[in-house]
Amino acid sequence: MRDTHLRVSELGHRGDGIAQIDGGQVYVAGALPGETVTAQVDKGRASKIELVERSPDRIEPICRHFETCGGCSVQHLAEAPYLEWKRQIVVKTLADRGIETEVSPVVASKPGTRRRAVLTAVRAGRHILLGYHEKASHKLVNISECPVLVPQIVAALPGLKNLSAEMMPKKGELRINVLATGNGLDVAFDNADRKYDKRFAALTQLAVEQDLARLTVNGETLFQVRPPALDMGGLAVVPPPAGFTQATLDAEEALSKLVLEGIGKAKKVADLFAGVGTFALRIARSASVHAVEGDAAAIHSLDQALRVPQGLKKVTHERRDLFRRPLMKAEMEGFDAVVFDPPRAGAQAQAEQIAASKVRTVIAVSCNPATLARDLRTLVDGGYSVQSVTPVDQFLFSPHIECVAVLKRE
């Protein structure tokens, strides 16, 4: 196979460079717009890539693992074009659904701020490897640093490897959820060896040495010396082990600020896919809130937080699978605003019910521009107009982007 001369014209939504040839598009991993490379091309993908002409926007990656680790895809692009690339992902995705609206500049993120990580451990002979998978591979990168993560998690990597050694299953990988809280690390292992309980003493000793706030194994909390609480609008919330939380505190505060600005002077708000109350607890400072969430553990965390008096407006909550049983339009009568923050799959059924309702203000929060665009299209077809769309770069150096969209019914 002979080398092909390629000129990269744009950056794809996953972070690969895209070059145009007679046969169509070629994806060039690691290449930036304006760069020229030579490569071998097979089925639309380039391999054995050699950089010929370098972009002025190319910078040195800040992590030694960048070339192999699949955790980050765009560390080699300067900040301004990087943020504009993320903004354009949102612009193009909305335009594909016929939504032409101004998209605000991206709220930037900083290295060393990600407080939540999902790591993997595997056995390699007598050694334990701990880290992330390589790009498009099952092979694991044994990380010694991660500039995206908060320093507390990076410092704990050797200790997490020691804990993993005590719980490695005979086959397969060990999954580790780590959350940095004000009271220490909250660590949850999944797929641990079923006989881990026989090593309870060793696990406890290692947890003490690591000064963990809580240690959970296969869904069972083995050790807790302090509640791993997060501050959400002045209330201490203890999320369930391995439960969903916003990945960075800065992004959580930025998203919350946008949500609060969006609801304005609303006095009665429905918070759908409410999780542990990230938005509901903040909204409750100025409005009554009905929080709806399908996960029982998340609702329990919210309920426990509400048991401490904090001078909030009325907060009610309901466990409900909004995918199977969305809040119906009749149930939304009386609400001034609705906030919804679904998983990546979006909220198609719920958006259809909101579109049929008379709610004046809707705030859509999403980590997936594609499903956000679909749901916004439903709302616009139902009579809403998009007032603003603001991307928030919660997932630094990755192709993922969070958004907050504010809609009004005239």
N, C-alpha and C positions, 0 to 999 in steps of 0.2 A: 504494500500500500504506500503510495507516494504522498509527500507532504503537500498541503494546500495552503495557499496564502490567504489569510482571513483578515478583514477589517471589521472590528467590533463597532456596532452602531448604537447599541442601547444595552441597558442592564435589565434582565428579566425579573419577574416578580419574586423569584427564588434566589436571586443574587448572582446568577450566571450571566456572563456576557453573551450577547446575541449578534451573530454575523449573518449577512444575507448572501446566499450563493444561488446559482441557477436552479438548484434542486429544492430551494426553500431556505429555512432557517437552520443555523447551526448553533448549538449551545456550547459556549467556551468557558469552562469553569475557571474562575479566578481572573478573568480578563475584564477590563473596564472599557466604557465607551471611548472611542477615539484611538484605542490601541490596535496595533497590527501584530498578528502572531502567525507562525507557521504551525501546522498541526495535521494530524491524520484524522480524517472525517469518516465516521461510520454511523449510519442511521440517525443523522441529525445531531450527533455529539462529537466533540473534538477530544482527541487524546494526544499524548506526547507533545504537549504544547510548549512552544518556545516563543518568548516575548521578543518582538523585533522593535517595535516602537512603543514607548512608554507614555502613559497619560500623565499630564501634570497634576492630576488629582490623585494619583497613586501615592500612598503613604506606607510607612513601615508598620506592619501589624504589631500590636502591643503584647501579644501572647506567643510564647514559643511553640505552643501546640496548634497554632492556627492552620497550618498547612494540612494537618491530618484530622483534627477534631471536627466533628460534625455539629458542635454546639453553636459556632459562629460562622457566618458565610461572608460578611462584608466588614472586615476589619481593615482592609487595605484601601479604603476610599475616604478621602478627606471629609470633614464633618459637613460642610455646607452642601456639597453635591449628594452626600449620603442622606441627609434629611430631606432634600428635595426629591430624591429617588423614592423615599418612603411616601412622601406626600403625593407624588404622581401615581403610585400604586392605588391610592384611594381615589384620586381623580379619575383614572382610567376605568377602575372597576365600577364606579358610580355611572360614568358615561355609557358603559356597556349596557346598563339598565335604563338608559335614557334620562338619567338624572344629571342635569347640568346645573351645578351650584358651586359657589365659591368654597374652596377647602382651605382652611386656615393653615399657617405655618405649623410645622410639627413641634410639639412640646418635647424638647430634647431630654435625653437621659444621660447619666454619667456612669463611668466605670466604677466598680466597687460598691454598687448600691443594690444589687439583686439579693434579696433576703431569702428567697425560696429556690431550692435546687432539687432536681431529681437525678440522682447518680446511680450508676450500675457497678456492681462488683462481680468479678469472675475469678475462678481459680486457674492459674497458669503454672502447672507443676507444683512446686512448693510455695509459690508466691501468690499473692492476691493483687489483682489489678483493680483499680478504682478510678472511674472517670466517666467519659461519654463515648458513644460509638463514633467510629470514623464516618466520614461522609459516604452515604449509600453503602454501608457495610455493617456486618454484625461484629466486626473486630473492634475491640475496645482500646481506647487511648488512655493510658495510665497517666493521669494528670498530676502535676506537682504544683500547678498554679492555675488560677482562673481569674483574670482581671475583671470579669463581670461581677463576680460574687463579692458580698461583703467580707471584710477581713476575718470576721469570726468564723465563717464557714471554711475559708481557705486554711486558717490555722488549725482547724479540726480535722483536715483530711487524713493525716497519719493515724489519729485516734479512730476515725471512722473505718479505716482499713483494718485496724486491730479488732474492732467490733465485728466487722464482716468476717474475719477469719474464724470467729467463734460460731458463726451461723450459716456458713456456706452450705447450700444444698448439694447433694451428691451429683445432681445434674442441673444444668441451667444457670441462670443468672440471679443475683440478689439485687433487689431494687431498694434504693434508700431515698426517702423524702426527708429533706432537711429544711427547717424553717428557723431563721434567726429572730428571736423575740427579745423584748427588754429584759426578760428574766433568764436568758440563756437559750441554747439550741433545743429545738423540739425535733427529735429524730424518730422516724418510723421505718422499720424494715419490713419488706414484703417478700414472700417466697423463701423465707428462712427455713433451714432444716427443721423438720417437725420435732426433733428431739432437743431443740434449743433449751427447753426448760431444765434439762439435766446440767446445763452450764450456767444456771442462774447466778451462782455466786461470782463466777468470772465476769459475766455480763454486767452485774451490778457494780463490781469493782471498777471495770473499765468506764462505766457511765459516770461514776463518782470522779475518777481521774480526769474525765473530759468536762466535768462540771455541767453535765446536761441538765436541762430543766425537766425533760420527760423523755423516756425511751419506750417505744411501742414496737412489738414484734408480732407479725401476722395478725394485726388487729387487737392484740392484747397489750394493755399498758403494764409494763413490768416495773417501771421506776418513775417516780415523780417527786422531786424535792421542792419544786416551785411551779406554780401554774404558768405555762408558756403563753402569757397574755400579750395581746396586741392592743394598742391604744387606738380606738376608733371614735373620733369626735369627743374625746374625753372619757369614754367608757372603756373598761378593760374587758376584752373579749378573748376567751380561750378557744381557739378553733379546734375542731376534731383532729386527731392524728391523721396526717397526710391529706387533710381537708384543703379545699380551695381557699387561697388568699391571693390578693394582688401581689405580683412578683416583687415590686419595689414600693417602698413607702412614699417616695417622691411621686411615683405614678398614681398611687392611691389618692394622695392629696390633690393632685392635678385633676384626676377624674372626678373626685368628689366636688371640687370647686366648680367644675363645668356643669355638673348635675345640679348643684344648688343654684347657680346662676340661671340655668335653664328653667327650673321650676318657678323662679321668681317669687311672687307673693302668694303662691298656692297655699291653701289652708288644709286641704285633704289630699293625700298622695297615696297611690298604690305603687309599691316597690316589688316588681315581679322578677323572679330568679334572684331573690334577695341574698342568698348565701347566709353568712353569719351576721349580716347587718351592716356591711361596709357603708352603704348609702343611707339605709333606713335610720341608723342611729344619728347620723349627722342631720338628716332632714328633720328628725324629730325635735331638734332645737327650736324650730319655727313652725312646724306643721304636724298635724296628726298623720300617722302612717299605718298602712296595712301591708305587712311584709308577707310575701308568698314564696315558698321554696319547697322543692321536692325532696331534698336530702334531709332525713330525720336528724342526723348528727349536727348538721349546720343549724337547723331550727332550734335544737337543744342548746347550742352555744349562744344563740341570740337570746333565747329565753333566760338563760342563766345571767347574761349581762344585764338584762332588764330588771333583775331582782334587786339590783343595787340602785336606790333612788338617786336620780341625777337631774331632776327638774325638767324632764322631757315632756313634750306634748304626748297625747295618747298614742301608744304603739300596740297594735294587735298583730298577731302572726298566724299563719295557716300553713300546714304541710299539704302540698298539692303538686301533682305531676302536671306541669303546665304544657308539656308536649301532648299528653293524652287528654287532659281536661283543662284547657285554657280558661282564664277568667273571661266570662261571657260579657257581651256588650251591656246586658241589663245589670250585671253585677258592678259595672263601672260607673253607673249613674251616681252622681254626687261627688265623684273624684274630680278635682281641678287639674290634676296632672298624673301621668303614669310614667314610671321609669321601668325599663326592662333591660337586663344585662344577662343574656343567655350564654350557654356554652358555644363552641365554634359552629355547631350545627344551626345556630340561629333560632328564630322563634316564629316560624311561618304561621302556624295555627293561631298563636297568640296575636300576631300582627294583623291577621284577618279580622279578629274580634275587635281589636282596637280601632281598626279602620272603619268598622261599622258602628262605633260608639260616638258619643258626643263630647268626649273628653277634649278640652281645649288645648292642652299642652302634653306633648309626648317627648321623652328623652330616651334615645336608643343608645346603649353602650355595647360595644362589640369588639372582639379580638379577631374577627374575620371579615375583611372588607367584602368578600363575595356574598356571604349570607346577610351582611348588613345591607348591601345594595338591593338584594332581593326583598328584604323586609321593608326597606324604605319605599321601594316601588309599590308595594302593597298599600302602604300608608298614603302615599301621594295619590294613587288611584282612588283611594277612599276619601279624598278631599283635603288632606294635609299638605302644607307647604314646608319645605326644608328651610329653616332659618339660618342654621350654621352647622358646619361639620369641622371638628377639631381632632386631628390625629395626635396620639400620645405615644411616644417611643418607649414603651415599657420593656421591650425585648431587644436590648441593645445588641447591635451587630448581626441580628438575625433578620429574616425577611418578614417577620410578624410585626403587626402594627395594631394598636388599640385606637378606637375612635369613639367620640361622643357626638351624636347628632341631635339637634333640637328641632322639633317640628311643632307647628301651630295649626289649629283649625280656625279659619276666619269666621 
